[in-house]
Amino acid sequence: MKYLVMVLGVMVGTTVLAEVTEEALSDQLAELDKTFFQRGFNQCDLDYLKSHVSEELRFYHDQSGVQDTAKFLHNTKKYICREGDTKPVRFLVPGSLQTFPLYNDGRLYGAIQQGKHVFYLRQAGQPDKQTSSADFASTWTRNGDDWQLENVLSYNHTSPGAEEEALLETLNSAGVPALAIGILMEGRIQSTRVYGKLDDNRPAPQNALFKVASLTKPIVTLLTLKLAHAGRLDLDEPLSKYWVDPDLVSDNRVHLLTPRIVLTHQTGFPNWRWMSDDKKLSFNFAPGQGHGYSGEGFEYLRQALENKFDIPLEKLAEEYVFIPAGMEDTHFWWDEAVDEGRYAQHYDAQGKQLPLHKYYKANGAANLITTIGDYSSFMQYVINQRHLMPVLYGEMTGKQLQLGEHHYFGLGWEIFDNFSTQDRAVMHTGRDPGVNTLAVFFPESENAYVIFMNGDNSIPVLEHILPRLYLGSQLWSRR
């Protein structure tokens, strides 16, 4: 809820009161924090820095003690603005900044800011190398029309360990800015971690938003199975009762399409109709007579479900998946709840940022936006279906269709039975320009891994992390 704060202003020597909202104050001081560190710290404009620091500054640092104004300015010049080809730089963690106004007799005289920031070492021609992260709390006071930094607490400084440094170096070398990893052991979330940056400048917060491409399909798969478990849908009923695509109205094979046919990718559809010369949907083979991975199939299922229940996909998913799984930050499309400031931008194989394309309609096969925490919660909920709906869980993780040696398809998931002699891997991947994702779980051990990346050059990163995941590296142990 917004409320009014009283801002003291000076106009032609006369003291007046101007009203601004709490949101406006937060925006103003967020811009001040950004400019203060960009000009004073990153660009070393020491005159600007001096003019925005109180003469009575007290800077408390958990590793270098207490500094007054003179020592703070001296150390900044000596250690931050030193000569050479390397330069420390600071970036705020998106979404971490909070502002709390300070009053005296009903008048605003200052504000407290708190947040998290990350420090890097910048060298010309090289990717920034992360050196530490920390929490901070700053007190700003009003001085006429200006704000000045009065007190600072900088604490909880943490430097990457050797393993994390190696991982960050792999991300830098591969041109993949951000990596998110979720780990489940025995059906429970053990850790969720996010590494790297959202883009060239902003550290990725632990609640960073990623586009996960085809990892949308497991969401729709579980929704379909939950509807079947509730008795509201039959996996083998014709979808033509609820939806017939306009491109297929004269093709009787539409009556062969069922939810089970869609979930096992036996629709006969291409992956996407726009890949065809005429841009129309058609059958490559009769449904049930072959296998062909198809996003169109899941879009067909979405249309049928929405028509059958007269409810949008996102509302059905909210009721049957998101709420029971505890997913609070997952979106089928770019609605007003998506925080672009936490979104991991997309990068090609050369490490070049790609344009951001936003989607404003749910797709049953792709474009889901979520966090590593939410999708890990989803995986935990998937594994819990072993107890909540054991028959359908068995069908989902069972070998419905053989594709090759040790390679099968269940309901909505690929299955590989050569990972170990005692367990099989149930897996799905997602890939779009600048997006690489993976979710895999092992039904017997109930262990699972979720991996998100916002870059095309995923192979070097996977080669680095997968053996360490298998060996239980301590790198992933912190949540």
N, C-alpha and C positions, 0 to 999 in steps of 0.2 A: 504494500500500500504506500502510495506517495504521500508525503506531507511537506508542508512549506517550511523552509529554513530562512532565517533573516540574514541577509548578506549586507555587511556594512560597506557603503560606497562613499566616495567623496566627489562632489560635483561643484565646481567653482567655489571651493572653500566651504561649502555647506554640507553638513553631514545629513545623509538621507538613508532610508532603508529601501532595499530592492529585494523582491521576493523571487526565489528560484526553487525548483523542486529538488528533492534529494537526488533524483536521477541526474538532473543538470549539474549538481555539485559533483557527483561521482564522475560524470563525463569530463568536467573541467579539470579535476585533479588527476584523472587518468591521463589526460593529454599533458598535464604538467609533469607527471612521472615520466611519460614517454620522452618528452622534450628534454627534461633534465638529464636523463641518462644518455639519450642519443647525442645531444650537443656536448654536455659536460664530461661524460665518461667515454662514449664510443668515439666521438670526434675531437675530444680534448680541447673544447673551447673553454679555457680556464677563466676567462673574463666573465663569461656567462655563468659558469659554476660559482664563482666568487659572489656574483650579484644575487644569487638565489640561495645562498647559505647564510644563516644567521651568524652574527658575530659571537653568539654564545652557544654555538653548536656543540652538542655532545654526541659522539658517534661511538656506540658500544659494539665491538666486534668480538665474536667468540674465540678468535684465534690470534688477534693482534691487539687486544686490550682496548682502552678508552682513548679517544682522540678528541682534542678540541679543534676549533676552526683552523688555526694555523697548522697544526699537525695534519689534519685531514687534507688541506690543500697541498701541503708539502708532499705527503705520501702519494696523492693522486698524480702530481706532476712527476714524481720520481719513479713510481712503480707502474702506473697505468699509462702515462703519456711519455714513457721513456723512448729514447731514440732506438731505431733498429727496424728490422723488417717483420717483427711480430708485434701484435697488439692485443691486449685483453679487451673483450667486448662483452656487454651485458644485454640480456633479453628477458623481458617479463614472460612468465608462463601464462598463456591465455586463460582467462577465466578465473585466475587466482586472486585478482585485486579486489579488495573490499575497502570501502570508505565509511568512516564514522565521524559525523560532525561534532564539534566541541562548542559549547555555549557558555556564556557568562551573562547573567541577568537577561536572558532571552536573546542575546545577540551572539551571532556566530563569530568566534575569534580564531578558530583553527579547525583542523581535522586530523584524524589518524588514518593512515593507510596501512594495510597489511597485505602481504602476498608472497609469492615465490618467484625467484628469478634464477637464471642459469647463466654461467660464465663460460666463454669460449676463448681460445687463443686463435687469433686471425693472422694468417700469413698470406702474402700476395700469391695468387695462383694456386692456392691450396684450399681444400674445404676447411671450414672452421672446426677446431678440435675442442670438444667439451672438456673443461678442467674442473668445474665444481657446480653445485647447486646449493641454494640456501633459502631460508625464510627471512622475511624482513618486516619490520614495523617502523613507520616513519610518522613523525609529528610535524605538520605544516602549520605555520601561523600566518595570520593576515597582517600585512604591514602596508597600510594605505591601500593602493590598488594592486599590490604585489603579494605573492605568497613566498615565504621563505622556509627552508628546511631547518627545523629547530632541534629535533632529536631523532636519532636513528638507532634501531636495534638490528643487527645482522647476525644471524645465528643458525645453528643446525647445518653448517657447511659440510657437504658430503662430496668427496671426490670419487670418480669412477674407479672401481677396482681393476685389476689387470684383465679379468675376463670381460668386464663391461667395456673397457677401453678397446679391447680387440674387436668386440662386436660393433662398437661405434665406428671403428676404422673400416670394418668390412662394409658397413652401410655407406660410409663416405666414398669408398673406392667403387662401390657398385652404383652409386648415384641414386640410392634409395633413401630418401630423407627419414622416413619414419617406419618403425616396426612395432607391432603390438603382439604380445604372446599371452595366452591364457592356458593354464595347466590345471587339470583335474586329476586327482588320485582317488581311487576307490569311490568314484561317483560324486566327489565333493571338490569344490574349487579350492585349489591350493594357493595359486597366485595369479595375478594379472599385472602385467607390466607394459609400459609404453616407453620406447627409446627414440631418440633423435628429434627431428623437427617436423613441423607441419608444412613448412616451405623453406625458403632460403634463410629466413630470419627468425622465425618464431619457434621456440621449443615446444615440443608436443606434450600437452598435459596428459595425466593418467586417464582422463575422460575424453580423450581425442575422439572425434567422429571420423569413421572411415566408410567409404563406399565399399561394399563387399561383393558386388557383382552377383555371381550365381549362388553364393551362399544364401541368397533369397529363397532358393528352391527348398532347402530343408525346412524353412519356416512354413512354407505352403504345404509341404509334405506332412508335417506334424499337425497342422491345422486340419487337413483332410482326414487324417487318421483319428483325430479327436472327434470330429463330426461323426465319423463312422462309429466310433466307440459309444457316442451319445445316442446312437440310433437315428440320427438325422440324415444319414447318407449311406448308401450301399456302394461299396467299392466296385461292384460289377454292374451297376445300373448304367444305362445309356445316358451320356451327357446330352444327347440330342433332345431329350425331354426339356432341357433348360436353355440350350444354346446351340445354334447352328451358324457358323461363320458365313457371312454373305458370299464369300468366294466359293463356298461348298454346297450351296443350297440344292444344286442339281446332282450331287454325288451321294449315292445311297450308302457309301462307306462311312459316312458320318455317324450312322447308327451303331457302328462297332466301337466307337470311342467310349471308354469308361474311365473312372478315376484310376483304377489299377493300371490300365493301358498307358495313361499319362505318366504315372509315377515310375513305371519301368521303362519309359522312353521307347515305347513300341507304337507310337501314333502313326508313323509313316511320314510325319511332317519334316521339313527341313528345320535347321536350327532357327532361322528367321526368314520370313517371306521376302524381305527386301533383298536377300541374296539371290533370289530367282530373277531371271531375265524380265518377266512380266510383273514382278513385285506382288504377285498374288499367292495366296495360300493354296497348296495342292498336296496330294499324297504322292510320296515316292514309292510307297508300297501299301498294301492293305493293312489297317491296324491289327496288331497282334501277329503279323507275319514276318517281323524282322525287328531290328533295333537301330535306332538313330537318335542321338542326343538332340533334344529339341526344346528351345525356349518357347517356341510357339505352342507346344503342348501344354506348358504350364500357364501360358496366357489364356489358352482355350479353357483350361480348368478354372481359372479365375473368373472368366466371363460366366461360366456355368454356375459356379457357386454364388456369385453376386446375384444372378437372375433367380436362382432357386430360393435363396433366403431373403432377397430384396434388401441386402445389407452390403455396404462396401467391404472389400477385402480387408482393409485396415481395421475396421470395426470387428469383423469376425476374428481376425488374428488377435486383437486386443483381448477379446473375451476368452478365447480358447488357448492362447499361447502367451502373449505378453504379460498379462496380469498374473496368471498362475505361475509363470516362470520368474516373476520379479524383474521384468525388463521395463525400464522407465525412460530410456533414452534411445529408442529405436524407431525409425521412420521409413515408410515406404516411398515417400517423396518429399520434396523441399517445401514443407509447410512452415508456418511461423515459428514452430518450436525448434527448428533446426538452427543451431548456433554456428553460423559460418566462421566465427572466430575460433572455433575448436576443430574445424574441418581440415583433414589431411589432404592437401593438394596433390595432384597427380603428376608423375614424372616419367619421361620416356627412358629408353635403354641408355641414352647418352647423358642422363641426368638433367635434361631440359624440362622445365615446367610446361605442362600441357594446359590448354584452355579448360576452364571449368564449365561443364554442361549440366544445367539443373533440369530436373524432371518434376512435373507437377501432377502426375497421375500415377497411381499404383501399378506396378508391373508384377505379375505372378512369378517371373523368372529372374529378375535382375533389379539392380539399382537401390537395394536396401541400404540405408544409412544407419550405422550403429556404433557402439563402443565395444572394446574388448571385454569390459565387465559384463555388459548386457549379453553378448553372444556366449560368453562362458556360462552365464546363468541359464541361457537357452540349452546349452549342451548338457548341463546338469539336469535340466528338466527332461531332456530327451532320454538320458540314461535312467531317470526315475520311472519312465514308462514301463520299464521291465516289471515293476510292481503295480503300477496304476492300470495298465491295460496289457497284460502279458501276452495275450494271443496276437494282437496287432503288432506289438513290439517284436515278437518272434517273426512275423511276416516281414516287417520293416528291415530287420537285420538278417533275414534268411536269404538264401540263394534262389531268387525268383527266376533268374535268367543268366545263363553262362555266356560270357563274351570271349573268353580265351582261357588258357591255362592259368589257374589260380585267380581268375578275374571274373567277377559276377556283378549282377545288379540286383539289389533288393528293392524295397519300395522307397524311391527317392534318393537312395544312397548307393555308391559303388562299394564293392566288397572285394578284398584281397585276402586270400587265406595262406599266403606264404611269408607273412611277417614273422611268425614264430610257429613252433609245432603245437602250441597250446591255445592260441588265440587268433582271431582274424581282425583285420582292420576294416572299419566301416567309415567311408571317407567321402567328402565332397570338396571340390575346389571352386574357385571363382577367378575369372580373369576378364579385365577390360583394359583399354589403354590407360596405363599408369596405375593399375590395380592388380594385385595378386593376393589371393586369400586361400586358406586351407582350414578345414575342420575335420578331425579324425577322432574316432573313439574305438575302444576295444571292449566288446561286450562282456568278456569273461572277467577281466581285471577291473573293468569300469574306469580305466584311465582314459584321458582325452587331452588333445592339444588343439588350440586355435591360434592361427597365425594370420595377421593382417600386414600388408605392405602397401605403400603408396608409390611404387615404382615398377617399371617393366623388367628391370634387370634383377630378377628374383633368385636365379640359380646360385650365384655366389653366396647370397645370404642364407639360403636353405642349406647349402653345403656346410656352412659354418654352424648353424644352430641345431640342425636335426641330430647330429651325433651327440651333441651336448645335452639335448633334451633326453635322448635315450639313456645317457649315462647319469642323468640326474644332477646336472651341474648346479652348483650353489648360486650361479648367476640368476636363476629363476626363483630362488627361494623367498625373496622379499615380495610382499604384496603391496 
